[in-house]
Amino acid sequence: MVNNDLKVAVIKGTISKSLAIGKAYRLAKEQGEDIAEAIASHGEGYVAFRGQVSQSQFSTEKGLTIGTVTINGSGEYQQEQYQLEIKNEHLLARRNGEVDVTIPDLICCIDMDNQMAITTPNHHVGLNVAIVILPAPKEFVTERGLQAFDPAYVGLSTPYEPSVAKHFAKLGKQNA
């Protein structure tokens, strides 16, 4: 790809940010630290939930992987439940039945035992997971960006609400 093509095809700063998150992940893994917290911190997001996958249902429809994953909480999330709705990607997350996060924010599911990201449809019952939420690139949440990345675009009836900003506002903090 020619340099000028790259400049218009890639959101400025995403490669550097991806490298920084990857480095934080690698260092946390090497040092026996919490990889979910490292990813969240360097990605300017937060850990939304931790638990064990209790249900995982997937099908293929018109070339798309469609499914839901239910996670029963552990630790501080004991007695709570998180559910992911998937259409090739994690599109929506519900906490105790209430919408928690939607696209275009990034809903990341991490296998904490193997310390690896879980791609759809590779969630299976018994996995110990952490859900990390990262903010959508600012270009995705403009009026033009939401024309392509709004939840309604993929058939969800829930309007987009910036979950990372909402999370940090509840804590009385600003995200980085």
Secondary structure, 3 states (H helix, E strand, C coil): CCHHHHHHHCCCCHHHHHHHHHHHHHHHHHCCCCHHHHHHHHCCCEEEEEEEEEEEEEEEECCEEEEEEEEEECHHHCCCEEEEEEECCEEEEEECCEEEEECCCEEEEEECCCCEECCCCCCCCCCEEEEEEECCCHHHHCHHHHHHHCHHHHCCCCCCCCHHHHHHHHCCCCCC
